[in-house]
Amino acid sequence: MKSINILTITALVTLSGFVGIVKADHHGKTGDIVAVASNAGSFNTLVAAVKAAGLVETLQGAGPFTVFAPTDEAFAKLPKGTVENLLKPENKETLVAILTYHVVAGKVMAADVKTMDVKTVNGKELSVAVAGGKVTVNGANVVKTDVAASNGVIHVIDTVLMPK
């Protein structure tokens, strides 16, 4: 019976238009930010980067966190070799700075978003704009909102945000 439930959830997620965002495991519980991203199937590069940066335990912590999560396609838009270079141990500090630029302390749901600047975990600000029913973060489009995690929320973006 459990495998049928998992297949049903997988089928519904696939049909929902955003393959891979699984909000609950087979016990009906929501995982932490890292677990949700890992299970989604569209954040493989982000998860690899979080691991390389040593941020797994942090993002599995109590939080709450709001994560603007770039998809694998967003990472693919970076110049060739950028991701591979960032994943090298000698670039860990830069990678941490980039990844923490995608994280805001607290749980901010889409309904609470308005045009504003928000301070990220790395100390720099992001510019959030709401116009015509669309939300952008530093120009990146928010393509999926309110992906629930036990310790926060993920909003999916189409571009990797680079701190200045």
MDTraj code that builds the backbone (N, CA, C; nanometers):
import mdtraj as md
import numpy as np

residues = "MET LYS SER ILE ASN ILE LEU THR ILE THR ALA LEU VAL THR LEU SER GLY PHE VAL GLY ILE VAL LYS ALA ASP HIS HIS GLY LYS THR GLY ASP ILE VAL ALA VAL ALA SER ASN ALA GLY SER PHE ASN THR LEU VAL ALA ALA VAL LYS ALA ALA GLY LEU VAL GLU THR LEU GLN GLY ALA GLY PRO PHE THR VAL PHE ALA PRO THR ASP GLU ALA PHE ALA LYS LEU PRO LYS GLY THR VAL GLU ASN LEU LEU LYS PRO GLU ASN LYS GLU THR LEU VAL ALA ILE LEU THR TYR HIS VAL VAL ALA GLY LYS VAL MET ALA ALA ASP VAL LYS THR MET ASP VAL LYS THR VAL ASN GLY LYS GLU LEU SER VAL ALA VAL ALA GLY GLY LYS VAL THR VAL ASN GLY ALA ASN VAL VAL LYS THR ASP VAL ALA ALA SER ASN GLY VAL ILE HIS VAL ILE ASP THR VAL LEU MET PRO LYS".split()
xyz = np.array([
    [0.0817, -0.1202, 0.0000],
    [0.0000, 0.0000, 0.0000],
    [0.0855, 0.1258, 0.0000],
    [0.1968, 0.1245, 0.0780],
    [0.2832, 0.2424, 0.0830],
    [0.3403, 0.2733, -0.0548],
    [0.3800, 0.1703, -0.1301],
    [0.4373, 0.1966, -0.2625],
    [0.3326, 0.2553, -0.3562],
    [0.2074, 0.2174, -0.3420],
    [0.1010, 0.2755, -0.4237],
    [0.0840, 0.4229, -0.3886],
    [0.0885, 0.4561, -0.2599],
    [0.0772, 0.5964, -0.2187],
    [0.1912, 0.6787, -0.2752],
    [0.3118, 0.6254, -0.2711],
    [0.4280, 0.6970, -0.3238],
    [0.4119, 0.7172, -0.4740],
    [0.3672, 0.6127, -0.5451],
    [0.3460, 0.6260, -0.6886],
    [0.2370, 0.7281, -0.7183],
    [0.1328, 0.7300, -0.6392],
    [0.0258, 0.8272, -0.6580],
    [0.0762, 0.9684, -0.6367],
    [0.1523, 0.9889, -0.5292],
    [0.2092, 1.1217, -0.5026],
    [0.3004, 1.1622, -0.6169],
    [0.3863, 1.0693, -0.6620],
    [0.4784, 1.0996, -0.7715],
    [0.4013, 1.1361, -0.8976],
    [0.2951, 1.0620, -0.9277],
    [0.2147, 1.0907, -1.0465],
    [0.1486, 1.2274, -1.0361],
    [0.0943, 1.2586, -0.9200],
    [0.0299, 1.3890, -0.9009],
    [0.1300, 1.5022, -0.9130],
    [0.2480, 1.4828, -0.8570],
    [0.3510, 1.5862, -0.8666],
    [0.3905, 1.6064, -1.0120],
    [0.4077, 1.4969, -1.0862],
    [0.4448, 1.5060, -1.2265],
    [0.3367, 1.5796, -1.3051],
    [0.2117, 1.5484, -1.2760],
    [0.1013, 1.6113, -1.3467],
    [0.0814, 1.7572, -1.3081],
    [0.1360, 1.7968, -1.1935],
    [0.1132, 1.9332, -1.1465],
    [0.1884, 2.0375, -1.2274],
    [0.2778, 1.9955, -1.3160],
    [0.3484, 2.0915, -1.3999],
    [0.4859, 2.1267, -1.3478],
    [0.5196, 2.0815, -1.2303],
    [0.6548, 2.1061, -1.1793],
    [0.7055, 1.9748, -1.1242],
    [0.7658, 1.8972, -1.2108],
    [0.8116, 1.7632, -1.1761],
    [0.9090, 1.7703, -1.0604],
    [0.8831, 1.6892, -0.9593],
    [0.9815, 1.6702, -0.8553],
    [0.9597, 1.7424, -0.7250],
    [0.8732, 1.8394, -0.7150],
    [0.8549, 1.9055, -0.5862],
    [0.7640, 1.8175, -0.5021],
    [0.8249, 1.7376, -0.4187],
    [0.7514, 1.6473, -0.3319],
    [0.7492, 1.7104, -0.1938],
    [0.6310, 1.7431, -0.1463],
    [0.6186, 1.8152, -0.0205],
    [0.6176, 1.7238, 0.1005],
    [0.5922, 1.5980, 0.0806],
    [0.5841, 1.5083, 0.1955],
    [0.6445, 1.3739, 0.1606],
    [0.6974, 1.3062, 0.2614],
    [0.7459, 1.1715, 0.2383],
    [0.6288, 1.0745, 0.2494],
    [0.6557, 0.9452, 0.2422],
    [0.5465, 0.8484, 0.2410],
    [0.4750, 0.8361, 0.3751],
    [0.5238, 0.9012, 0.4785],
    [0.4559, 0.9014, 0.6079],
    [0.3712, 1.0277, 0.6255],
    [0.3689, 1.1136, 0.5231],
    [0.2906, 1.2354, 0.5296],
    [0.3607, 1.3499, 0.6002],
    [0.4893, 1.3331, 0.6324],
    [0.5644, 1.4382, 0.7015],
    [0.6466, 1.5172, 0.5999],
    [0.6642, 1.6448, 0.6274],
    [0.7464, 1.7290, 0.5426],
    [0.8892, 1.7236, 0.5941],
    [0.9852, 1.7089, 0.5042],
    [1.1255, 1.7056, 0.5422],
    [1.1814, 1.8453, 0.5580],
    [1.3064, 1.8523, 0.6037],
    [1.3736, 1.9816, 0.6156],
    [1.4092, 2.0343, 0.4760],
    [1.4633, 2.1542, 0.4721],
    [1.4949, 2.2197, 0.3447],
    [1.5842, 2.1317, 0.2567],
    [1.6875, 2.0725, 0.3156],
    [1.7799, 1.9894, 0.2380],
    [1.7083, 1.8654, 0.1854],
    [1.6274, 1.8015, 0.2680],
    [1.5553, 1.6813, 0.2252],
    [1.4567, 1.7125, 0.1128],
    [1.3830, 1.8205, 0.1269],
    [1.2859, 1.8583, 0.0239],
    [1.3585, 1.8878, -0.1077],
    [1.4676, 1.9641, -0.1018],
    [1.5447, 1.9956, -0.2222],
    [1.6054, 1.8690, -0.2829],
    [1.6566, 1.7804, -0.1979],
    [1.7173, 1.6559, -0.2465],
    [1.6160, 1.5679, -0.3163],
    [1.4961, 1.5618, -0.2629],
    [1.3917, 1.4756, -0.3188],
    [1.3243, 1.5348, -0.4416],
    [1.3426, 1.6626, -0.4644],
    [1.2716, 1.7295, -0.5738],
    [1.3191, 1.6853, -0.7116],
    [1.4479, 1.6570, -0.7258],
    [1.4998, 1.6155, -0.8553],
    [1.5378, 1.7298, -0.9469],
    [1.5064, 1.8531, -0.9106],
    [1.5401, 1.9673, -0.9959],
    [1.6399, 2.0620, -0.9286],
    [1.6936, 2.0176, -0.8149],
    [1.7911, 2.0986, -0.7406],
    [1.9207, 2.0217, -0.7148],
    [1.9573, 1.9325, -0.8062],
    [2.0771, 1.8503, -0.7855],
    [2.2027, 1.9344, -0.7700],
    [2.2171, 2.0378, -0.8521],
    [2.3350, 2.1241, -0.8443],
    [2.3351, 2.2019, -0.7140],
    [2.2206, 2.2537, -0.6744],
    [2.2103, 2.3272, -0.5484],
    [2.2472, 2.2372, -0.4310],
    [2.1953, 2.1166, -0.4285],
    [2.2244, 2.0237, -0.3184],
    [2.3734, 1.9896, -0.3161],
    [2.4333, 1.9665, -0.4323],
    [2.5769, 1.9391, -0.4389],
    [2.6564, 2.0581, -0.3853],
    [2.6126, 2.1782, -0.4194],
    [2.6815, 2.2989, -0.3726],
    [2.6672, 2.3152, -0.2215],
    [2.5481, 2.2885, -0.1688],
    [2.5247, 2.2973, -0.0238],
    [2.6169, 2.1992, 0.0497],
    [2.6309, 2.0803, -0.0058],
    [2.7208, 1.9801, 0.0542],
    [2.8652, 2.0264, 0.0481],
    [2.9087, 2.0754, -0.0690],
    [3.0469, 2.1213, -0.0863],
    [3.0786, 2.2395, 0.0050],
    [2.9788, 2.3214, 0.0334],
    [2.9985, 2.4394, 0.1180],
    [2.9900, 2.4060, 0.2671],
    [2.9519, 2.2834, 0.2993],
    [2.9388, 2.2450, 0.4395],
    [2.8172, 2.3061, 0.5073],
    [2.7128, 2.3323, 0.4315],
    [2.5937, 2.3988, 0.4851],
    [2.4768, 2.3044, 0.5112],
    [2.4968, 2.1741, 0.4938],
    [2.3867, 2.0792, 0.5113],
    [2.3289, 2.0879, 0.6528],
    [2.4146, 2.0776, 0.7539],
    [2.3659, 2.0808, 0.8923],
    [2.2945, 2.2111, 0.9236],
    [2.3465, 2.3217, 0.8726],
    [2.2834, 2.4517, 0.8958],
    [2.1418, 2.4531, 0.8397],
    [2.1266, 2.4077, 0.7142],
    [1.9952, 2.4104, 0.6499],
    [1.9035, 2.2972, 0.6959],
    [1.9569, 2.2070, 0.7786],
    [1.8732, 2.1067, 0.8431],
    [1.8360, 2.1505, 0.9838],
    [1.8898, 2.2650, 1.0264],
    [1.8643, 2.3176, 1.1609],
    [1.7218, 2.3666, 1.1769],
    [1.6950, 2.4164, 1.2974],
    [1.5595, 2.4568, 1.3346],
    [1.5031, 2.5679, 1.2471],
    [1.5903, 2.6595, 1.2031],
    [1.5400, 2.7698, 1.1219],
    [1.4490, 2.8599, 1.2026],
    [1.3432, 2.9107, 1.1423],
    [1.3010, 2.8828, 1.0058],
    [1.3823, 2.9631, 0.9039],
    [1.3856, 2.9099, 0.7823],
    [1.4563, 2.9728, 0.6720],
    [1.3627, 2.9908, 0.5542],
    [1.3882, 3.0958, 0.4775],
    [1.3273, 3.1119, 0.3463],
    [1.4417, 3.1001, 0.2475],
    [1.4310, 3.0044, 0.1560],
    [1.5379, 2.9808, 0.0584],
    [1.4851, 3.0115, -0.0806],
    [1.5575, 3.0970, -0.1521],
    [1.5306, 3.1221, -0.2932],
    [1.6203, 3.0235, -0.3676],
    [1.5617, 2.9130, -0.4127],
    [1.6372, 2.8000, -0.4650],
    [1.6453, 2.8005, -0.6176],
    [1.7667, 2.8188, -0.6707],
    [1.7823, 2.8103, -0.8159],
    [1.7740, 2.6643, -0.8621],
    [1.7079, 2.6434, -0.9743],
    [1.6968, 2.5095, -1.0321],
    [1.8288, 2.4704, -1.0997],
    [1.8362, 2.3444, -1.1398],
    [1.9528, 2.2991, -1.2161],
    [1.9674, 2.3809, -1.3441],
    [1.8545, 2.4158, -1.4059],
    [1.8576, 2.4969, -1.5282],
    [1.9163, 2.6361, -1.5006],
    [1.8883, 2.6902, -1.3821],
    [1.9439, 2.8213, -1.3451],
    [2.0963, 2.8125, -1.3352],
    [2.1453, 2.7065, -1.2725],
    [2.2901, 2.6881, -1.2629],
    [2.3518, 2.6671, -1.4008],
    [2.2790, 2.6002, -1.4901],
    [2.3291, 2.5746, -1.6252],
    [2.3463, 2.7034, -1.7057],
    [2.2756, 2.8106, -1.6662],
    [2.2882, 2.9394, -1.7360],
    [2.4178, 3.0130, -1.7018],
    [2.4864, 2.9703, -1.5948],
    [2.6127, 3.0338, -1.5581],
    [2.7181, 3.0028, -1.6644],
    [2.8193, 3.0898, -1.6771],
    [2.9251, 3.0616, -1.7754],
    [2.9869, 2.9226, -1.7529],
    [3.0228, 2.8586, -1.8623],
    [3.0794, 2.7238, -1.8579],
    [3.1975, 2.7173, -1.7596],
    [3.1956, 2.6167, -1.6747],
    [3.3031, 2.5947, -1.5782],
    [3.2824, 2.6629, -1.4442],
    [3.1840, 2.7525, -1.4340],
    [3.1619, 2.8274, -1.3096],
    [3.1258, 2.7340, -1.1944],
    [3.0295, 2.6467, -1.2155],
    [2.9850, 2.5572, -1.1084],
    [3.0998, 2.4662, -1.0648],
    [3.1662, 2.4060, -1.1618],
    [3.2776, 2.3160, -1.1302],
    [3.3855, 2.3885, -1.0505],
    [3.4130, 2.5118, -1.0875],
    [3.5133, 2.5922, -1.0173],
    [3.4690, 2.6230, -0.8742],
    [3.3419, 2.6586, -0.8571],
    [3.2907, 2.6912, -0.7240],
    [3.2901, 2.5701, -0.6306],
    [3.2757, 2.4512, -0.6856],
    [3.2698, 2.3303, -0.6033],
    [3.4072, 2.2843, -0.5548],
    [3.5140, 2.3461, -0.6034],
    [3.6494, 2.3104, -0.5585],
    [3.6691, 2.3564, -0.4143],
    [3.7383, 2.2739, -0.3335],
    [3.7599, 2.3082, -0.1919],
    [3.8213, 2.4468, -0.1701],
    [3.9086, 2.4896, -0.2582],
    [3.9734, 2.6200, -0.2401],
    [3.8774, 2.7377, -0.2611],
    [3.7582, 2.7114, -0.3162],
    [3.6589, 2.8168, -0.3389],
    [3.5403, 2.8076, -0.2444],
    [3.5567, 2.7345, -0.1351],
    [3.4480, 2.7122, -0.0406],
    [3.3925, 2.8434, 0.0156],
    [3.4793, 2.9376, 0.0488],
    [3.4352, 3.0652, 0.1061],
    [3.3447, 3.1413, 0.0088],
    [3.3813, 3.1433, -0.1183],
    [3.3002, 3.2097, -0.2202],
    [3.1667, 3.1373, -0.2369],
    [3.1713, 3.0048, -0.2379],
    [3.0498, 2.9253, -0.2515],
    [2.9545, 2.9499, -0.1343],
    [3.0093, 2.9544, -0.0137],
    [2.9264, 2.9821, 0.1046],
    [2.8610, 3.1201, 0.0913],
    [2.9376, 3.2189, 0.0460],
    [2.8839, 3.3546, 0.0298],
    [2.7687, 3.3559, -0.0709],
    [2.7833, 3.2823, -0.1811],
    [2.6781, 3.2783, -0.2835],
    [2.5545, 3.2072, -0.2300],
    [2.5745, 3.0923, -0.1674],
    [2.4599, 3.0146, -0.1197],
    [2.3847, 3.0857, -0.0078],
    [2.4565, 3.1473, 0.0850],
    [2.3888, 3.2160, 0.1957],
    [2.3196, 3.3439, 0.1483],
    [2.3554, 3.3900, 0.0285],
    [2.2871, 3.5037, -0.0335],
    [2.1468, 3.4647, -0.0810],
    [2.1194, 3.3348, -0.0879],
    [1.9894, 3.2841, -0.1296],
    [1.8984, 3.2525, -0.0106],
    [1.9458, 3.2801, 0.1115],
    [1.8727, 3.2409, 0.2318],
    [1.8400, 3.3631, 0.3169],
    [1.7147, 3.3697, 0.3616],
    [1.6678, 3.4759, 0.4499],
    [1.6208, 3.4086, 0.5789],
    [1.6579, 3.4674, 0.6926],
    [1.6111, 3.4149, 0.8210],
    [1.4609, 3.4371, 0.8316],
    [1.3892, 3.3377, 0.8826],
    [1.2449, 3.3458, 0.8972],
    [1.1742, 3.2746, 0.7842],
    [1.0461, 3.2559, 0.8011],
    [0.9639, 3.1875, 0.7014],
    [0.8714, 3.2899, 0.6370],
    [0.9013, 3.3244, 0.5123],
    [0.8230, 3.4242, 0.4400],
    [0.7447, 3.3538, 0.3296],
    [0.6149, 3.3496, 0.3459],
    [0.5279, 3.2859, 0.2473],
    [0.4948, 3.3858, 0.1362],
    [0.4559, 3.3340, 0.0215],
    [0.4274, 3.4190, -0.0944],
    [0.3235, 3.5264, -0.0626],
    [0.2240, 3.4933, 0.0166],
    [0.1183, 3.5898, 0.0504],
    [0.1711, 3.7088, 0.1294],
    [0.2871, 3.6927, 0.1939],
    [0.3459, 3.7987, 0.2754],
    [0.4478, 3.8832, 0.2003],
    [0.4750, 3.8478, 0.0753],
    [0.5795, 3.9160, -0.0012],
    [0.5266, 4.0480, -0.0558],
    [0.6101, 4.1495, -0.0456],
    [0.5807, 4.2792, -0.1055],
    [0.7127, 4.3356, -0.1566],
    [0.7070, 4.4417, -0.2326],
    [0.8292, 4.5034, -0.2828],
    [0.9082, 4.5573, -0.1641],
    [1.0313, 4.5086, -0.1513],
    [1.1149, 4.5475, -0.0373],
    [1.2550, 4.4934, -0.0557],
    [1.3449, 4.5404, 0.0269],
    [1.4788, 4.4844, 0.0360],
    [1.4819, 4.3971, 0.1601],
    [1.5422, 4.2788, 0.1478],
    [1.5513, 4.1874, 0.2618],
    [1.6968, 4.1498, 0.2854],
    [1.7334, 4.1399, 0.4115],
    [1.8692, 4.1035, 0.4482],
    [1.8839, 3.9517, 0.4430],
    [1.9897, 3.9051, 0.3770],
    [2.0149, 3.7620, 0.3660],
    [2.1026, 3.7151, 0.4811],
    [2.1162, 3.5847, 0.4919],
    [2.1996, 3.5254, 0.5959],
    [2.3463, 3.5690, 0.5802],
    [2.3892, 3.5993, 0.4584],
    [2.5284, 3.6424, 0.4417],
    [2.5483, 3.7911, 0.4711],
    [2.4404, 3.8614, 0.5091],
    [2.4516, 4.0011, 0.5493],
    [2.4200, 4.1017, 0.4407],
    [2.4140, 4.0583, 0.3167],
    [2.3824, 4.1494, 0.2066],
    [2.2327, 4.1468, 0.1805],
    [2.1843, 4.2466, 0.1070],
    [2.0413, 4.2572, 0.0816],
    [2.0021, 4.2095, -0.0573],
    [1.8818, 4.1557, -0.0647],
    [1.8177, 4.1196, -0.1908],
    [1.7053, 4.2185, -0.2158],
    [1.6824, 4.2500, -0.3419],
    [1.5728, 4.3379, -0.3798],
    [1.4573, 4.2528, -0.4317],
    [1.3483, 4.2515, -0.3565],
    [1.2294, 4.1761, -0.3953],
    [1.1305, 4.2746, -0.4571],
    [1.0810, 4.2407, -0.5758],
    [0.9858, 4.3277, -0.6441],
    [0.8599, 4.2490, -0.6790],
    [0.7453, 4.3101, -0.6531],
    [0.6169, 4.2515, -0.6881],
    [0.5504, 4.3471, -0.7863],
    [0.5218, 4.2959, -0.9067],
    [0.4585, 4.3797, -1.0084],
    [0.3804, 4.2914, -1.1048],
    [0.2580, 4.3299, -1.1317],
    [0.1758, 4.2573, -1.2271],
    [0.1548, 4.1113, -1.1907],
    [0.1487, 4.0816, -1.0631],
    [0.1271, 3.9445, -1.0193],
    [0.2507, 3.8571, -1.0237],
    [0.3634, 3.9158, -1.0579],
    [0.4886, 3.8399, -1.0637],
    [0.5842, 3.8898, -0.9564],
    [0.6683, 3.7983, -0.9094],
    [0.7679, 3.8333, -0.8093],
    [0.9059, 3.8061, -0.8672],
    [0.9953, 3.9019, -0.8468],
    [1.1351, 3.8821, -0.8838],
    [1.2231, 3.9108, -0.7624],
    [1.3371, 3.8463, -0.7618],
    [1.4373, 3.8667, -0.6572],
    [1.5672, 3.9003, -0.7282],
    [1.6118, 4.0250, -0.7142],
    [1.7286, 4.0737, -0.7879],
    [1.7166, 4.0429, -0.9372],
    [1.5962, 4.0514, -0.9894],
    [1.5737, 4.0267, -1.1320],
    [1.5432, 3.8818, -1.1670],
    [1.5703, 3.7886, -1.0773],
    [1.5385, 3.6470, -1.1018],
    [1.3893, 3.6259, -1.0826],
    [1.3283, 3.5512, -1.1723],
    [1.1853, 3.5221, -1.1616],
    [1.1594, 3.4135, -1.0583],
    [1.0603, 3.4373, -0.9731],
    [1.0154, 3.3335, -0.8815],
    [0.9150, 3.2505, -0.9610],
    [0.9488, 3.1231, -0.9856],
    [0.8665, 3.0394, -1.0734],
    [0.7776, 2.9416, -0.9974],
    [0.8020, 2.9235, -0.8699],
    [0.7195, 2.8363, -0.7848],
    [0.7361, 2.8860, -0.6424],
    [0.6254, 2.8975, -0.5707],
    [0.6310, 2.9508, -0.4349],
    [0.5818, 2.8493, -0.3327],
    [0.6154, 2.8794, -0.2092],
    [0.5607, 2.8091, -0.0929],
    [0.5805, 2.6577, -0.0941],
    [0.6991, 2.6135, -0.1317],
    [0.7319, 2.4713, -0.1220],
    [0.7671, 2.4466, 0.0242],
    [0.6802, 2.3751, 0.0928],
    [0.6905, 2.3596, 0.2376],
    [0.8051, 2.2683, 0.2786],
    [0.8713, 2.3072, 0.3863],
    [0.9718, 2.2250, 0.4527],
    [0.9454, 2.2367, 0.6025],
    [0.9926, 2.1402, 0.6782],
    [0.9650, 2.1418, 0.8221],
    [1.0311, 2.2592, 0.8928],
    [1.1363, 2.3135, 0.8331],
    [1.2094, 2.4237, 0.8956],
    [1.2096, 2.5502, 0.8101],
    [1.1066, 2.5651, 0.7270],
    [1.0986, 2.6867, 0.6469],
    [1.0235, 2.6651, 0.5172],
    [1.0621, 2.7432, 0.4183],
    [0.9925, 2.7403, 0.2897],
    [1.0935, 2.7654, 0.1779],
    [1.0658, 2.7055, 0.0630],
    [1.1482, 2.7251, -0.0562],
    [1.0639, 2.7966, -0.1606],
    [1.1246, 2.8984, -0.2225],
    [1.0661, 2.9636, -0.3394],
    [1.1645, 2.9367, -0.4529],
    [1.1172, 2.8809, -0.5619],
    [1.2024, 2.8395, -0.6728],
    [1.2276, 2.9579, -0.7659],
    [1.3552, 2.9785, -0.8006],
    [1.3925, 3.0891, -0.8899],
    [1.4648, 3.0346, -1.0135],
    [1.4643, 3.1157, -1.1205],
    [1.5203, 3.0718, -1.2475],
    [1.6622, 3.1219, -1.2750],
    [1.7248, 3.1846, -1.1768],
    [1.8586, 3.2412, -1.1953],
    [1.9348, 3.2303, -1.0627],
    [2.0647, 3.2027, -1.0738],
    [2.1489, 3.2013, -0.9558],
    [2.1796, 3.3468, -0.9192],
    [2.1581, 3.3815, -0.7930],
    [2.1833, 3.5177, -0.7446],
    [2.3294, 3.5305, -0.7039],
    [2.3953, 3.6331, -0.7524],
    [2.5361, 3.6558, -0.7199],
    [2.5495, 3.7825, -0.6349],
    [2.6068, 3.7697, -0.5146],
    [2.6263, 3.8899, -0.4324],
    [2.7253, 3.9845, -0.4992],
    [2.7047, 4.1120, -0.4770],
    [2.7943, 4.2137, -0.5364],
    [2.9170, 4.2324, -0.4501],
])
top = md.Topology()
chain = top.add_chain()
for i, resn in enumerate(residues, 1):
    res = top.add_residue(resn, chain, resSeq=i)
    for name in ("N", "CA", "C"):
        top.add_atom(name, md.element.get_by_symbol(name[0]), res)
traj = md.Trajectory(xyz[None], top)
